[in-house]
C-alpha cells in the first residue's frame, strides 16, 4: 500500500487527506497508472494498425526491409527486456517482504538491463546510418540500392516505432532510478510500495510492446 518516510519505522501509512483510507489511496493510484497506460497502448496501437495496413499493401517491400535488420540483436534485446521484467517484479516482491537491500539490487539490475538494451539499439542505429538507411525519402537509394523504391516507408515505421519505444525505455530507466533512490532513503516498505508498483506496471507494458515489435519488424520476412 503506502506510507511516508516519517512513518516508515512504525510501518504506519499516513495517507493524503483527500483519500478515505490507505487502501483507497492505493487502489486509486493503481487505477490512475492503468488509465495512463491505456493511452500509451492506444498510441502504439495506432502505429500497429498503420503498419498492418501498409504491410498488407506492400508485403514484398516489408520483407525486403527486414533483411537489413539483425534479428540476433533484436532477439538479444528481447531476452534482456524479459529478464528486466523479472528483476522489476522481484524489486516489488522484496519490498513487500521488507527486504529493501534486495529490492535495491533488483532495481539496479533492471536499470542495467535497460542500459544494455539502449547500447544494442545504438549499435543497430549507427550501423544503419552508416549504410545510408534512413526513414522515408531520406533513404540513400544510391547506396542501399533497394529492390523497392519505396523501401523508405518500411524504415519510416522501423525508426518511428523502435525510436518511440526507446524513448519509453529511457523514461522507464529514469523512473526506476527515482524509486531506487527512494528505496535507499527508506521511503518504501511492506505497507508502502505504490510508486514502485506503478513504475513496474509502466516497465512491463514497455517490455510487452517490444515483444510485439520484435516479430513485426525483424521477422516479417
C-alpha positions in Angstrom: 0.0 0.0 0.0 1.5 3.4 1.1 3.4 5.3 3.8 5.6 8.3 4.4 9.2 8.3 5.5 8.2 9.7 8.9 6.0 6.6 9.4 8.5 4.1 8.0 9.8 2.9 11.3 6.3 2.1 12.6 5.1 0.8 9.3 2.1 3.1 9.6 0.8 4.7 6.4 -0.1 8.4 6.6 -2.3 8.7 3.5 -3.2 12.0 1.8 -6.1 13.9 3.3 -8.2 13.6 0.1 -8.4 9.8 0.4 -10.7 7.9 2.7 -8.0 5.4 3.7 -4.7 3.9 2.7 -6.5 1.3 0.7 -8.4 3.9 -1.1 -5.2 5.8 -2.0 -3.6 2.6 -3.2 -6.5 1.5 -5.4 -6.9 5.0 -6.8 -3.2 5.3 -7.6 -3.2 2.0 -9.5 -6.3 2.9 -11.4 -4.5 6.1 -12.4 -1.4 4.4 -13.7 -3.5 1.9 -15.7 -5.5 4.7 -17.2 -2.3 6.4 -18.3 -1.0 3.1 -19.7 -4.2 2.7 -21.7 -3.3 6.0 -23.5 0.2 4.6 -24.2 -1.3 1.4 -25.7 -3.7 3.5 -27.8 -0.7 5.5 -29.2 1.3 2.4 -30.1 -1.9 0.7 -31.3 -2.3 3.4 -34.0 1.2 2.6 -35.2 0.5 -1.1 -35.2 -2.7 -0.5 -37.3 -0.8 1.7 -39.8 2.0 -0.9 -40.0 -0.5 -3.7 -40.7 -2.3 -1.7 -43.4 0.8 -0.9 -45.3 2.3 -4.3 -44.8 -0.8 -5.9 -46.4 -0.4 -3.5 -49.3 3.4 -4.0 -49.8 4.3 -7.4 -48.3 7.4 -7.9 -50.5 8.8 -4.5 -49.7 8.4 -5.0 -45.9 10.0 -8.5 -46.2 13.0 -6.8 -48.1 13.3 -4.2 -45.4 13.5 -6.8 -42.6 16.6 -8.3 -44.4 18.5 -5.2 -43.4 17.9 -5.8 -39.7 19.9 -8.0 -37.5 17.4 -10.4 -35.9 20.1 -11.7 -33.5 20.5 -8.2 -31.9 16.7 -7.8 -31.8 16.4 -11.2 -30.1 19.1 -10.3 -27.6 17.2 -7.2 -26.7 14.1 -9.2 -26.3 15.8 -11.5 -23.8 17.2 -8.5 -22.0 13.8 -6.9 -21.5 12.1 -10.2 -20.5 14.8 -10.6 -17.8 14.3 -7.0 -16.7 10.6 -7.6 -16.2 11.6 -10.4 -13.8 14.0 -8.2 -11.8 11.4 -5.4 -11.7 8.9 -7.8 -10.3 11.4 -9.0 -7.8 12.1 -5.5 -6.7 8.4 -5.1 -5.7 8.4 -8.6 -4.2 11.3 -7.8 -1.9 9.7 -4.5 -0.7 6.5 -6.4 0.1 8.6 -8.5 2.4 10.6 -5.7 3.9 13.9 -6.6 2.2 15.0 -3.2 0.9 18.6 -4.2 0.2 17.5 -7.0 -2.1 15.0 -4.6 -3.7 17.7 -2.1 -4.5 19.8 -4.8 -6.1 16.9 -6.0 -8.3 16.0 -2.4 -9.3 19.7 -1.7 -10.1 19.8 -4.8 -12.3 16.6 -3.6 -14.1 18.3 -0.3 -14.9 21.4 -2.1 -16.2 19.2 -4.2 -18.5 17.6 -1.1 -19.8 21.1 0.4 -20.5 22.1 -2.8 -22.3 19.0 -2.6 -24.4 19.9 1.0 -25.4 23.5 0.2 -26.2 22.4 -2.6 -28.5 19.9 -0.2 -30.1 22.7 2.4 -30.5 24.8 0.0 -32.5 21.9 -1.0 -34.6 21.0 2.6 -35.5 24.6 3.7 -36.2 25.2 0.7 -38.4 22.1 1.6 -40.5 23.0 5.3 -40.7 26.5 4.2 -41.9 24.8 2.2 -44.6 22.6 5.1 -45.7 19.4 3.7 -44.2 17.1 6.4 -43.1 13.3 6.8 -42.9 11.2 7.9 -45.8 12.7 10.0 -48.6 15.9 10.3 -46.7 16.8 6.7 -47.6 20.1 6.8 -49.6 18.8 4.8 -52.6 22.1 5.0 -54.5 23.9 3.5 -51.5 21.3 0.9 -50.4 20.1 0.0 -53.9 16.8 -1.5 -52.8 14.6 -3.6 -55.0 11.6 -1.5 -54.0 12.0 2.3 -54.5 9.6 3.0 -51.6 11.6 0.9 -49.1 11.9 4.1 -47.0 8.3 3.5 -45.9 9.3 0.4 -44.1 12.2 2.2 -42.4 9.9 5.0 -41.5 7.8 2.6 -39.5 11.0 1.0 -38.1 12.6 4.2 -36.8 9.3 5.7 -35.6 8.2 2.6 -33.7 11.5 1.4 -32.3 12.6 5.0 -31.6 9.4 5.8 -29.7 9.8 2.6 -27.8 13.5 3.5 -27.0 12.3 6.9 -25.6 10.0 5.0 -23.3 12.8 2.7 -22.2 14.9 5.8 -21.2 11.9 7.2 -19.3 11.4 3.9 -17.5 15.1 3.8 -16.5 14.7 7.3 -15.1 11.6 6.3 -13.1 13.3 3.2 -11.8 16.3 5.3 -10.7 13.9 7.6 -8.8 12.2 4.7 -6.9 15.6 3.1 -6.3 17.0 6.2 -4.5 13.7 6.5 -2.6 14.2 2.8 -1.6 17.7 3.6 -0.4 16.3 6.5 1.6 13.9 4.2 3.3 10.6 5.5 1.9 9.2 2.1 1.0 8.3 -1.0 3.0 5.6 -3.7 3.0 3.0 -1.0 3.7 4.1 1.4 1.1 5.3 0.4 -2.4 2.7 2.0 -4.6 5.1 4.2 -6.5 7.4 1.2 -7.2 4.4 -0.9 -8.4 3.3 1.9 -10.6 6.7 2.2 -12.2 6.7 -1.6 -12.6 3.5 -1.5 -14.5 4.9 1.1 -16.9 8.1 -1.0 -17.3 6.1 -4.2 -18.0 4.0 -2.5 -20.6 7.1 -1.1 -22.3 8.6 -4.7 -22.4 5.3 -6.1 -23.7 5.3 -3.6 -26.6 8.8 -4.7 -27.6 7.7 -8.3 -27.7 5.2 -7.3 -30.4 7.7 -5.0 -32.2 10.4 -7.7 -32.5 8.5 -10.1 -34.7 6.7 -7.3 -36.6 10.0 -5.5 -37.6 12.6 -8.2 -37.6 10.8 -11.4 -38.6 8.3 -10.0 -41.1 10.1 -11.7 -44.0 
